[in-house]
Amino acid sequence: MQQTIEHLHNLKLNGLLEAWQEQQSQPSYQDLSFDERFALLVEREFIRRQNQRLQRRLKQAHLFIGASLSEINFEVPRGLQKAHFLQWAQGHWVNQHLNLIIAGPTGVGKTFLACALADHLCKQGLRVRYLKTAELLTELKFAKADGSFPKLRKQLASFELVILDEWLRDPLSANDAREVLDFLDDRYRQASCLFASQFPVADWHQKILDPTLADAILDRIVHDSVRISLRGESMRKLTSKLMPTDEKSVPKSAGTETA
């Protein structure tokens, strides 16, 4: 028995081992056939490994906030259509290598929605990476400076979806625009991006200081993107404890989203 336990530990079959020890200690399993008991052992190990992979994907995603679909408040008037959003949450656009643009004013919930989508897609087995645009540019520059760029490039390419939050919050210089263009070229119709921006797409061109690079960047984004255009007041304002109760317009039963 001890040798079997050691073998299972060495093979990293800890879920199977736990289930086996459970069967040994509980008489209720004794009336099951060998095949039935063995199926339960395998199922426990399978579930354990699936959970491990999920936790690894969520850790690699580096999501800015913990968010889930169940926490989204669809009753707040901000132009968010529940049916469309839940359809996008199924990830068909990612499988088709399309992009998603979430645009709207500060505080309306862009980051929360992006992270909720990412959380759900991770649970479906997709690899996701969240980055603020400034963080992406910093990582690319440091990687080129210290010689690790090929590794970073390969790592970014391995994600089916890269989220670029605070997209064009700051104007892109010519050098930064070249970095972004190279990044988009690597993913063009090969993998998806999600752009969360305060600015409508019509204003993006002027936020990229080199017009030629602006044309090239937008040409690689807008034609293959589905869009969510949000409006309304800040969710932080609507859910603030300091806001008078009679002025709040966020239904409590619709979710726990706060930003």
C-alpha positions in Angstrom: 0.0 0.0 0.0 2.8 2.4 0.9 4.6 1.7 -2.3 1.5 2.4 -4.3 1.0 5.7 -2.5 4.6 6.7 -3.3 4.1 5.7 -7.0 1.0 7.9 -7.2 2.9 10.8 -5.6 5.8 10.4 -8.0 3.4 10.3 -10.9 1.7 13.4 -9.6 -1.7 11.7 -9.5 -2.7 13.4 -6.3 -6.4 13.7 -7.2 -6.5 10.0 -7.9 -4.7 9.2 -4.7 -7.1 11.4 -2.6 -10.1 9.7 -4.2 -8.6 6.2 -3.6 -8.0 7.0 0.1 -11.5 8.3 0.3 -12.9 5.0 -1.1 -10.8 3.0 1.3 -12.2 4.9 4.3 -15.9 4.9 3.3 -17.8 1.6 3.2 -20.4 3.1 0.8 -18.0 2.6 -2.1 -17.6 -1.2 -1.4 -20.8 -2.2 -3.3 -19.6 -0.5 -6.5 -17.9 -2.5 -9.2 -14.2 -2.1 -10.0 -15.0 -0.2 -13.2 -17.3 2.2 -11.4 -14.8 2.9 -8.7 -12.0 3.3 -11.2 -14.1 5.7 -13.2 -14.6 7.8 -10.1 -10.8 7.8 -9.4 -10.1 9.0 -13.0 -12.8 11.7 -12.9 -11.3 13.1 -9.7 -7.9 13.3 -11.2 -9.3 14.8 -14.4 -11.2 17.6 -12.5 -8.1 18.4 -10.4 -6.0 18.9 -13.5 -8.7 21.0 -15.2 -8.8 23.2 -12.1 -5.0 23.5 -12.1 -5.0 24.6 -15.7 -7.7 27.1 -15.0 -5.8 28.6 -12.1 -2.7 28.8 -14.2 -4.5 30.6 -17.0 -6.1 33.1 -14.6 -2.7 33.7 -13.0 -1.1 34.3 -16.4 -3.9 36.6 -17.4 -2.8 39.2 -14.7 -6.4 40.6 -14.7 -6.6 44.1 -13.2 -9.6 43.3 -11.1 -11.5 40.1 -10.2 -14.7 40.1 -12.2 -17.3 37.6 -13.5 -20.3 37.6 -15.8 -22.6 37.1 -12.8 -21.4 40.5 -11.3 -22.2 42.6 -14.4 -25.1 45.0 -13.9 -27.1 44.9 -17.1 -29.9 47.2 -15.8 -27.7 50.3 -15.6 -28.6 52.5 -18.6 -25.2 52.7 -20.5 -25.9 51.1 -23.9 -24.8 47.6 -22.8 -27.1 44.9 -24.4 -27.2 41.8 -22.4 -27.9 39.4 -25.2 -25.0 40.7 -27.4 -22.6 40.8 -24.5 -23.3 37.2 -23.4 -22.9 36.1 -27.0 -19.5 37.7 -27.2 -18.7 36.0 -23.9 -18.9 32.7 -25.7 -15.7 33.6 -27.5 -16.7 33.0 -31.1 -15.0 36.3 -32.2 -11.8 35.1 -30.6 -11.9 31.8 -32.5 -12.4 33.9 -35.7 -9.4 36.1 -34.7 -11.5 39.2 -34.6 -11.0 42.1 -32.2 -13.4 43.7 -29.7 -13.5 47.5 -29.0 -15.1 48.7 -25.7 -15.3 52.5 -25.8 -17.0 54.8 -23.4 -16.4 57.6 -20.8 -14.4 57.3 -17.6 -15.9 55.1 -15.0 -18.6 53.5 -17.2 -17.2 50.0 -16.6 -14.9 49.2 -19.5 -12.2 47.6 -17.4 -14.7 45.6 -15.4 -16.4 44.3 -18.5 -13.0 43.4 -20.1 -11.9 41.5 -17.0 -15.3 39.7 -16.7 -15.0 38.6 -20.4 -11.4 37.5 -19.8 -12.4 35.5 -16.7 -15.1 33.7 -18.6 -12.9 33.0 -21.6 -10.2 31.6 -19.3 -12.8 29.2 -17.9 -13.5 28.1 -21.5 -9.9 27.2 -22.0 -8.5 30.3 -23.7 -5.3 31.9 -22.8 -5.7 35.7 -22.1 -3.3 38.5 -21.1 -4.4 41.8 -19.6 -2.1 44.8 -20.1 -2.5 48.5 -19.9 -1.2 50.0 -23.1 1.6 51.9 -21.3 2.7 48.6 -19.7 2.9 46.8 -23.1 5.1 49.6 -24.5 7.3 49.5 -21.4 7.7 45.7 -21.6 8.5 45.9 -25.3 11.1 48.5 -24.8 12.8 46.8 -21.9 12.8 43.5 -23.8 14.5 45.0 -26.8 17.1 46.7 -24.5 18.0 43.5 -22.5 17.8 41.0 -25.4 14.7 39.2 -24.2 12.4 40.5 -27.0 12.2 37.2 -28.9 11.0 35.5 -25.7 8.5 38.2 -25.0 7.3 38.2 -28.6 6.7 34.4 -28.5 5.0 34.7 -25.1 2.6 37.3 -26.3 1.8 35.4 -29.5 0.8 32.4 -27.3 -2.2 34.2 -25.9 -5.4 33.9 -27.9 -6.5 37.2 -26.6 -4.5 40.3 -25.4 -6.5 43.0 -23.6 -5.1 46.6 -24.1 -6.7 48.7 -21.5 -6.5 52.5 -21.4 -6.0 52.3 -25.2 -4.8 55.7 -26.5 -5.2 57.4 -23.1 -1.9 59.0 -23.9 -1.1 60.1 -27.5 1.3 57.6 -29.2 4.6 59.1 -30.3 6.1 57.9 -33.6 8.4 55.5 -31.8 5.5 54.1 -29.6 3.3 53.8 -32.7 6.0 51.7 -34.4 6.1 49.3 -31.4 2.3 49.0 -31.5 2.2 48.5 -35.2 4.8 45.6 -35.0 2.8 44.1 -32.1 -0.5 44.3 -34.2 1.3 42.8 -37.3 2.2 39.7 -35.2 -1.4 39.2 -34.3 -3.2 40.4 -37.4 -5.8 37.7 -38.3 -3.8 35.3 -36.2 -5.0 36.2 -32.7 -7.4 38.7 -31.1 -7.1 41.9 -29.2 -9.6 43.8 -26.9 -9.2 47.5 -26.9 -10.7 49.4 -23.9 -10.7 53.2 -24.6 -12.2 56.4 -23.4 -12.3 57.7 -26.9 -14.6 56.7 -29.8 -12.9 55.2 -32.8 -13.5 58.4 -34.8 -11.0 60.1 -32.5 -8.3 57.5 -32.6 -6.4 58.8 -35.6 -5.5 62.1 -34.0 -4.2 60.4 -30.9 -1.4 58.8 -33.0 1.0 61.6 -33.8 2.4 60.1 -37.0 -0.4 60.1 -39.6 1.1 57.4 -41.7 1.5 55.1 -38.8 -2.0 56.0 -37.6 -3.4 54.9 -40.9 -1.5 51.6 -40.7 -2.5 50.9 -37.1 -6.2 51.7 -37.6 -6.3 49.7 -40.8 -5.3 46.6 -38.8 -7.9 47.2 -36.1 -11.1 48.7 -37.2 -12.0 46.4 -40.2 -11.9 43.2 -38.1 -13.5 44.5 -34.9 -16.8 44.2 -33.2 -17.7 47.2 -30.9 -19.4 48.0 -27.6 -20.2 51.7 -27.3 -21.0 52.7 -23.7 -22.4 55.9 -22.3 -23.8 57.2 -19.1 -22.5 58.2 -15.6 -19.6 56.7 -13.8 -20.3 53.4 -12.0 -18.1 54.7 -9.2 -20.4 57.6 -8.7 -23.6 55.6 -8.9 -22.3 53.1 -6.3 -20.6 55.5 -3.9 -21.6 55.2 -0.3 -21.7 59.0 -0.2 -24.3 59.3 -2.9 -27.9 60.0 -1.5 -30.0 56.8 -1.7 -32.8 58.5 -3.6 -30.4 59.6 -6.3 -28.9 56.1 -6.9 -30.0 54.4 -10.1 -28.2 51.1 -9.9 -30.6 48.2 -9.2 -29.0 46.1 -6.4 -30.4 42.8 -7.7 -28.7 43.2 -11.1 -25.1 42.4 -10.0 -22.3 43.6 -7.8 -20.3 45.6 -10.4 -18.8 48.7 -8.9 -16.4 50.0 -11.5 
